[in-house]
Amino acid sequence: MNLTRKLTALGDGQCAEAFVEAYLHGDGWEPLARNWRGGGAEVDLVVGRDGVVRLVEVKARQPGDDSGLEAVGPEKQRRLRRAGEAWLAEHGPVVEIAFMVALVTLTEGVWGLELIDDAF
């Protein structure tokens, strides 16, 4: 990856998703799906452990760009909630389900990550 270029929505978004998936897996979360579609929306990652499921929205941003959380506004939240309902309908009951937002940056080859659990 050319680290001098700006993050691009698709290429670096996929790298960011892979980074978040690996991080969460190392923290004990089992990857259940990536780019899962249902309920008219797409969820970047679905992870679970001990009956607890997290639907993860990954936002890759330039360092200093604080717009990641704002990008998950009311309309995006509605779509993700519909996806969550579709996930439950397809995969059955779980102990707990919530949304997690992963804010990712890449600075001089070093990934940064802020996780906001139960984000909305």
C-alpha positions, 0 to 999 in steps of 0.5 A: 500500500502506498502510504503517501496517498490519501485513504480511498473509500474502497481500497483502504476501507477494505484494509481497515475492515480487515484490520478491525476484524483481526484486532477484534479476533485477537480480543476474543471476538469470533468473526461471523461475517464481513460485508453482510447484507440484509434488511436493505443494508450492509454491515461491515463486520459481524462478530460474536462471543458467548452469545453476544453479537456486535454489528460493526460499522468501520469508518476509515479516516485521515488522522485528525478527521473527526467526522467518522462518528458523524458519518453514522447519522440517523439514516445510517443508524436506521439502515443498520438497525434494519440489518440487525433485525434481519441478522436476528431473523436469519441467525436466531436469538442471541444473548445480546446484540448491539452496534459498534463503531470502529474509527480507523486511521493510518498514520505513517504505516501505523493503524489507529483504532477507536472502538465505540461499543453500544454506539447507538 
